Amino acid sequence: MQPVRLPDLGETDKVIIVEWFKSEGDTVRSGEDLVEVETAKTTFIVESPADGRLVRIHLQEGEAAKQNDILAEVE
């Protein structure tokens, strides 16, 4: 399993999950856009860290995340 982690986005403590572009079970490619997150000032796209299948989404749209949280897992 390869975790999809929220990267360090600078001076923000937390972000909100805006939209998942893939669903559990979908095939993903390394570098492919997976999820859009929103800070107080901007939005940011988190990409897939590896080729594989998105097996689990840990945080749903509207939920908060902070730096280094696991957002999902790719197998």
C-alpha positions as CSV (number, residue, x, y, z in Angstrom):
1,M,0.0,0.0,0.0
2,Q,1.1,3.5,-0.9
3,P,-0.4,6.2,1.3
4,V,-1.6,9.4,-0.3
5,R,-0.6,12.1,2.2
6,L,-1.4,15.7,2.5
7,P,1.8,17.5,1.7
8,D,3.2,20.5,3.5
9,L,1.2,23.5,2.1
10,G,3.1,26.1,4.0
11,E,1.6,28.3,6.8
12,T,-1.8,26.6,7.0
13,D,-2.8,24.3,9.9
14,K,-5.6,22.5,8.1
15,V,-7.4,22.1,4.8
16,I,-10.8,21.0,3.7
17,I,-11.4,18.2,1.2
18,V,-13.2,19.8,-1.7
19,E,-13.6,17.0,-4.3
20,W,-12.3,13.6,-5.1
21,F,-11.6,13.0,-8.8
22,K,-11.5,9.2,-8.4
23,S,-13.5,6.7,-6.4
24,E,-12.5,3.7,-4.4
25,G,-11.6,0.9,-6.8
26,D,-10.6,3.2,-9.7
27,T,-7.3,2.7,-11.4
28,V,-4.8,5.6,-11.0
29,R,-1.5,6.6,-12.5
30,S,1.4,8.2,-10.8
31,G,1.1,12.0,-10.9
32,E,-2.6,11.9,-11.8
33,D,-4.9,14.4,-10.0
34,L,-6.7,12.6,-7.1
35,V,-8.2,15.2,-4.8
36,E,-8.7,18.9,-4.5
37,V,-8.2,20.5,-1.1
38,E,-8.9,24.1,0.0
39,T,-6.9,26.3,2.4
40,A,-8.0,29.7,3.7
41,K,-6.3,31.3,0.7
42,T,-6.3,28.9,-2.2
43,T,-7.1,25.4,-3.6
44,F,-4.5,22.7,-4.2
45,I,-4.5,19.4,-6.1
46,V,-3.0,16.3,-4.5
47,E,-1.6,13.8,-7.0
48,S,-1.4,10.0,-6.9
49,P,2.0,8.9,-5.6
50,A,2.0,5.7,-7.6
51,D,0.3,3.6,-10.3
52,G,-2.3,1.2,-9.0
53,R,-5.8,1.1,-7.7
54,L,-7.4,3.6,-5.2
55,V,-8.4,1.1,-2.5
56,R,-9.4,3.3,0.4
57,I,-10.4,7.0,0.9
58,H,-9.8,8.0,4.5
59,L,-11.3,11.5,4.4
60,Q,-14.5,12.5,2.6
61,E,-15.5,15.8,0.9
62,G,-16.1,18.5,3.5
63,E,-13.8,16.9,6.1
64,A,-10.7,18.6,7.4
65,A,-7.1,17.4,7.1
66,K,-3.8,18.6,8.3
67,Q,-0.2,18.3,7.0
68,N,0.9,14.7,6.6
69,D,-2.5,13.1,7.2
70,I,-3.2,10.1,5.1
71,L,-6.0,11.0,2.7
72,A,-6.2,7.7,0.8
73,E,-4.3,4.5,-0.1
74,V,-3.2,3.2,-3.5
75,E,-2.4,-0.5,-4.0
